């Protein structure tokens, strides 16, 4: 699978750990930075990874910051992205299965590396269940296209 990965300074070490797991697993990895723990702005990295996924250059994306929330918010501003914060392996399976999430965000200050690796595995292995969920994901896409909230 083609994976785009990125992090800010707070997520750098966890990103590096996950990047190594992905490479060892035989995935093609595009690393969008950051490349150190020097303070930087997370929206830059969120946009780069989200654009990779949105354009089809990558199949999925992984983003890490201190809480994971900033990355989630920024990535979701890119059309076609359904980014969600992973907090447990089961939650990640559900968000892939029900919401067809294509970008996983993680908080380096809220999850340990072993749990993050388990969530990453769940993110890569879980499949979108389609069926009734297809209709709902299509409704989300329509909200994105229209720029209007639910009536």
Kinemage of the C-alpha trace (Angstrom):
@kinemage 1
@onewidth
@group {chain A} dominant
@subgroup {mainchain}
@vectorlist {calphas} color= white
{ca unk a 1} P 0.000 0.000 0.000
{ca unk a 2} L 1.154 3.582 -0.675
{ca unk a 3} L 1.176 5.558 2.564
{ca unk a 4} L 1.883 9.250 3.065
{ca unk a 5} L 3.020 10.128 6.585
{ca unk a 6} L 3.673 13.399 8.350
{ca unk a 7} L 4.075 14.990 11.752
{ca unk a 8} L 4.929 18.196 13.472
{ca unk a 9} L 7.722 18.526 16.023
{ca unk a 10} L 5.636 16.945 18.805
{ca unk a 11} L 4.836 13.922 16.659
{ca unk a 12} L 8.242 13.504 15.043
{ca unk a 13} L 9.506 10.578 17.150
{ca unk a 14} L 6.262 8.605 16.891
{ca unk a 15} L 6.108 9.303 13.140
{ca unk a 16} L 9.622 7.917 12.738
{ca unk a 17} L 8.674 4.793 14.708
{ca unk a 18} L 5.544 4.255 12.573
{ca unk a 19} L 7.396 5.016 9.335
{ca unk a 20} L 9.898 2.277 10.142
{ca unk a 21} L 7.015 -0.149 10.849
{ca unk a 22} L 5.448 0.698 7.488
{ca unk a 23} L 8.695 0.226 5.565
{ca unk a 24} L 9.379 -3.068 7.373
{ca unk a 25} L 5.850 -4.141 6.389
{ca unk a 26} L 6.663 -3.617 2.717
{ca unk a 27} L 4.625 -0.461 2.206
{ca unk a 28} L 5.688 2.376 -0.080
{ca unk a 29} L 6.070 5.383 2.226
{ca unk a 30} L 6.174 9.067 1.346
{ca unk a 31} L 7.478 11.046 4.328
{ca unk a 32} L 6.214 14.631 4.272
{ca unk a 33} L 8.137 15.686 7.407
{ca unk a 34} L 8.812 17.093 9.890
{ca unk a 35} L 12.373 15.952 10.002
{ca unk a 36} L 13.220 16.907 13.589
{ca unk a 37} L 11.772 18.000 16.917
{ca unk a 38} L 12.338 21.666 16.019
{ca unk a 39} L 9.124 23.639 16.474
{ca unk a 40} L 7.044 23.840 13.280
{ca unk a 41} L 3.466 24.337 12.104
{ca unk a 42} L 1.314 21.199 11.820
{ca unk a 43} L -1.074 22.466 9.082
{ca unk a 44} L 1.766 22.367 6.540
{ca unk a 45} L 2.297 18.640 7.065
{ca unk a 46} L -1.406 17.847 7.344
{ca unk a 47} L -2.051 19.516 3.988
{ca unk a 48} L 0.826 17.713 2.262
{ca unk a 49} L -0.321 14.272 3.419
{ca unk a 50} L -4.000 15.025 2.756
{ca unk a 51} L -3.213 16.222 -0.771
{ca unk a 52} L -1.290 13.008 -1.436
{ca unk a 53} L -4.344 10.976 -0.442
{ca unk a 54} L -6.871 13.252 -2.150
{ca unk a 55} L -4.950 13.179 -5.436
{ca unk a 56} L -4.552 9.396 -5.374
{ca unk a 57} L -0.758 9.581 -5.067
{ca unk a 58} L -1.159 7.713 -1.766
{ca unk a 59} L -3.773 5.173 -0.720
{ca unk a 60} L -3.896 6.324 2.894
{ca unk a 61} L -2.350 8.900 5.175
{ca unk a 62} L -1.027 8.966 8.725
{ca unk a 63} L -0.504 12.175 10.704
{ca unk a 64} L 0.915 12.712 14.181
{ca unk a 65} L 0.966 15.777 16.419
{ca unk a 66} L 0.772 16.226 20.179
{ca unk a 67} L -2.951 15.555 20.457
{ca unk a 68} L -3.768 14.410 16.922
{ca unk a 69} L -6.656 16.869 16.848
{ca unk a 70} L -4.918 19.734 15.045
{ca unk a 71} L -3.812 17.384 12.285
{ca unk a 72} L -7.344 15.977 12.035
{ca unk a 73} L -8.897 19.425 11.680
{ca unk a 74} L -6.355 20.630 9.117
{ca unk a 75} L -6.450 17.448 6.989
{ca unk a 76} L -10.250 17.546 6.829
{ca unk a 77} L -10.063 20.910 5.044
{ca unk a 78} L -8.781 19.109 1.920
{ca unk a 79} L -11.521 17.828 -0.379
{ca unk a 80} L -12.012 14.085 -0.286
{ca unk a 81} L -10.331 13.582 3.059
{ca unk a 82} L -11.978 11.787 5.930
{ca unk a 83} L -9.418 12.114 8.726
{ca unk a 84} L -10.145 10.820 12.202
{ca unk a 85} L -8.299 10.609 15.491
{ca unk a 86} L -7.434 7.099 16.574
{ca unk a 87} L -7.781 6.383 20.275
{ca unk a 88} L -8.138 2.599 20.290
{ca unk a 89} L -7.705 -0.322 17.939
{ca unk a 90} L -11.448 -1.059 17.928
{ca unk a 91} L -12.317 2.568 17.198
{ca unk a 92} L -9.915 2.579 14.247
{ca unk a 93} L -11.528 -0.583 12.841
{ca unk a 94} L -14.962 1.042 13.149
{ca unk a 95} L -13.913 4.326 11.557
{ca unk a 96} L -12.451 2.448 8.594
{ca unk a 97} L -15.386 0.065 8.326
{ca unk a 98} L -18.195 2.583 8.765
{ca unk a 99} L -16.723 5.922 7.668
{ca unk a 100} L -14.107 4.897 5.092
{ca unk a 101} L -11.553 7.047 6.923
{ca unk a 102} L -8.547 7.584 4.675
{ca unk a 103} L -6.264 9.513 7.048
{ca unk a 104} L -5.455 8.325 10.565
{ca unk a 105} L -4.358 10.950 13.068
{ca unk a 106} L -2.625 10.111 16.323
{ca unk a 107} L -1.604 12.064 19.400
{ca unk a 108} L 1.979 11.448 20.448
{ca unk a 109} L 1.200 12.771 23.939
{ca unk a 110} L -1.841 10.550 24.401
{ca unk a 111} L -0.861 7.166 22.960
{ca unk a 112} L 2.199 4.986 23.498
{ca unk a 113} L 4.123 3.614 20.500
{ca unk a 114} L 2.887 0.029 20.934
{ca unk a 115} L -0.770 1.127 20.927
{ca unk a 116} L -0.097 3.443 17.973
{ca unk a 117} L 1.412 0.515 16.040
{ca unk a 118} L -1.684 -1.599 16.773
{ca unk a 119} L -3.949 1.200 15.570
{ca unk a 120} L -1.841 1.607 12.442
{ca unk a 121} L -2.187 -2.103 11.688
{ca unk a 122} L -5.957 -1.897 12.207
{ca unk a 123} L -6.106 1.155 9.904
{ca unk a 124} L -4.286 -0.681 7.140
{ca unk a 125} L -6.102 -4.010 7.496
{ca unk a 126} L -9.707 -2.896 8.059
{ca unk a 127} L -11.887 -2.568 4.973
{ca unk a 128} L -14.788 -0.246 4.294
{ca unk a 129} L -17.943 -2.298 4.857
{ca unk a 130} L -19.956 -0.501 2.143
{ca unk a 131} L -23.701 -1.312 2.237
{ca unk a 132} L -25.608 1.233 4.320
{ca unk a 133} L -22.334 3.014 5.072
{ca unk a 134} L -21.814 3.918 1.401
{ca unk a 135} L -24.934 6.094 1.477
{ca unk a 136} L -23.721 7.920 4.573
{ca unk a 137} L -20.220 8.540 3.237
{ca unk a 138} L -21.820 9.875 0.046
{ca unk a 139} L -23.889 12.271 2.168
{ca unk a 140} L -20.695 13.510 3.823
{ca unk a 141} L -19.142 14.060 0.379
{ca unk a 142} L -22.225 16.028 -0.689
{ca unk a 143} L -21.903 18.262 2.381
{ca unk a 144} L -18.307 18.883 1.370
{ca unk a 145} L -19.267 19.726 -2.226
{ca unk a 146} L -22.131 22.024 -1.259
{ca unk a 147} L -20.283 23.789 1.535
{ca unk a 148} L -23.531 23.828 3.501
{ca unk a 149} L -24.448 22.063 6.690
{ca unk a 150} L -27.399 19.736 7.000
{ca unk a 151} L -30.776 21.359 6.391
